Amino acid sequence: MEMNQDILIRKRINGRKFYSRLKKEIIQVYGCICQCCGESNPTLLTIDHINGGGDKHRKEVGSHVLYPWLKKNGYPKDNFQLLCWNCNCTKGHFGCCPHDPDFEIKNTISKTNDAFRKRKNKIEVIDHYGGKCFNCGINNILFLTIHHINNDGAQHRREMKIRDIYQWVKRNNFPEDMFQILCYNCNCSKSILFKNTDINRSKTLVWGGTDESAYRDSRIAR
C-alpha cells in the first residue's frame, strides 16, 4: 500500500510538471502578455475564449485538457487569446473587461432584483474585509473576490450547499478567521500554487521559478 501511495504521488507530481511546461509553451505562443491590460507575469495569465463559449468548450474537450487540445490543434488563434485572471474573470461576469472604454455600455449583466441583491451583498462583504486585495492592494471592486484562507472554498460551498457565498458570510456575522479579500489574479494564482503541492505537503512545485512568498513580494513591489 505504501508503494502504491508513492507511485500515486510521483504520477501527480510528473503530471503537474508536464502541465506547467505545456502552459509555459502556450503562453509563449500566444504572446506572453494579457491582451487587455498588458500583464506579463506568467503566473497570472490564462487562455480566454475571445467569442465566449469557454464553459461549453471545456465540457466538450475536458477542463483539464484544454492546453493539450490547443497544442494538438496547432494553437488556433481565431478564438483564443491570453488574458490575466482579473480581465478574464470580469469579462466572464460582465461580458467585457472594465478596462474596455465602453464597459458601461457593453455591460450585459441582467438588471434583475437577484443580480442587484448579489452585488449589494458583495459590496458589503468586501467593504467589511478591508475593500482591497490583501496581497497586492488593488481596490477596484470589480476585480475583487472573497477567498477562503485555508484554500477549502470548493469543499466549504459543497458541504454547506452555498449558492451565494457573500450572503452566507453576512448571515454568519463575517467570520474573521475564514476569509480575506483577494483580486482574481492573486486568488487564482494562489489556488494554482496550492494545488501544485504534493499529497503530504512536503514539496511545492513552483511555476516559472516563482514560489508563493516571492510572488507575493513581487506583486507588492509593483
N, C-alpha and C positions, 0 to 999 in steps of 0.2 A: 504493500500500500504506500509506503514511504517513497519507493522508487517511482510509482505512478504519479505521486504528487510532484516530485522533482521534474518528471517529464512534462507534466502539465504546465509547470512554471516556466520551463525553458521554451515551450511552444508559444506561450503567451508573450514572453519577452521577445522572441525572434519575430513573432507576428507584428508586434508594435514597432520593432526596429525597421522591418520591411515597410510598414505603413508610413513611418517618419521619412524614410529615404524617398518613397514614392511621392509624398506630399512636397518634399523639397524640390523634386524634379518638376512637379506640376506647377509650383509657384514660379520656378524659373521660366517655364514655357509660357505662362500666362502673364508675364511682365513684372513680377516681383513687387508690385505696389497695388494698393486699393485704387480702383478706377474712379472712385468718388472723391475721397479725401486725401489720397496720396500716402497713407500709412504704409511703411515698408518693413516693419517688424514681422518676420515670417510667422511668429507665434500667433499673431493677431489676424492672419489672413485666411480666408476660406473661399471656396468656389460658390459663385452665385449664378442662378439661372436668370439670365437677362430678361427674358419674357415671362417670367413666373413659371409655375408648374413644378417647382422643386420637390414638393411633398409627393406629388403623383409620380414623378420620375424616380425618386428614391424608392418608392414602394414597388415600382416595376423592376428596377435593377438591384435593389437591396441597399439599405442605407450605409452599410459598411463596405460596399464595393464600388462606390461612385468613382473614386480615384482610379482603381484598376479599369473601370469601364471607360473613363476618359482616355487612358493610355491605349487601351485596346482599339478604340475608335479614332485614333490619330489626333487626339487633343482638339476636338472641334471647338471653334471659337464663335460660331454663329449665335449660340445661345448660352455661352459660358464666359464668365469674367471673374477676376479676383475682387473681392471686397473685404474690408475689415469686418469684424463681428459687429461693431457699432452700426456701420452702414447697412450691413446685411440684415441684421435683426430689425432695425427700424423700417427698412424697405419692406420686410415681410409683414410688419404690423400695420404700416400706414400706406403702402402702395408705392412709396418712393422715400428717399432719404431726406432728412431735414436739411442736408447741405444743398439740395436742389433749390434754386432761386424761386421756383414756382411751387414749393412744398405745400403751402396753404391751399392753393388752387387745386393741386393734384391729390390732396389728402382724400383717400377713398373710404376712411373709416365710417361705418354706418352710424348715423346720428340717432341711435335708439336710447331709451332710458337705461337699458342694461349697459350699453357702452359708456355712457356718462357716469353711471354708478361705479363701474370698474375703474374708470380714470380718476374719479374722486377718491376712491379707496387707495389707489396707488400714490396719489399726491400726498395724502395724509400719512401714509406709512413711510414714504421716502423722506418727508419733512421730519418725522419723528426720529428717524435714524441718522439725521445729520444733513440730508439734502445733497450729498455729493458722494462720489466713489471713494470708498475707504482706502483704496490702493493708490490711485493716480490723481484723485482730486477733481475730476471732471464733474461739473454741476448742471449740465443740460439734462433735464429730467427725461427727455425723450430717449437718451442713451443709458438711462439708469434702470436697474432691476434689483429685486430682493435676492439675497444669496444666503443659503444655509451654510453657516460657518464650518460645520463638520462634514460638508460635501455629501449630505444624505438627503438632498432635496427630493429626488425622484422617489425614494423609499418613503419619505415623510408624506408626500402627496398621495401615494398609493395606499398607505396604511390608514390615513385619515380621510381618504376619499375627498380630497380637497379640489374644488373646481376653481376657486378664486383665492389664491394664496394671500392677497392683500386683505381681503375680508376676514380670513381666518386669523391673521396677525392682529387685526383690530379687535376681534371678538375675544382673543386670548390676551388682551392688555399688553400688546407689544413686548413679547419676551425678549429680554436683553441679551441672553446667553445663546440664542439660537441663530440670530440673523444679523446681517450687515448689508449695506448698500454697495454694490459694485456696478461699474458700467459693463456693457455687454462684452467689450474687449477683455477686461480683467476677469469677468465671470467665466467666460468660455475658455480662456487660456488657462485659468486656474483649474478648471474642470479637466482639461486635457492633460495638464501636468500631474494632476491627482490620479487619473486613470493610468498614466504611464509609470505606475509604481507596482512592483510585483506583489504577489499574494501576501507574503509575510512582511511587507512594507519595509524590507531591509535595503532595497536598492531602487533608486529612482532613475528612470531612463530620461535623459534630457533631450529636448528638441532644439536643434540648431546651436548646441553648446550653451543653452540658457537654462539654469535651474531656477526654482521659484524665487529665491531671495535676490538673485542677480536680476531677474526680470522685474521684480518689484522696484529695486533701486533704479533701474534704467527708466521706468515709467515716471517715477517721482522726479527724476532729473530733467525730464523733457519739458 
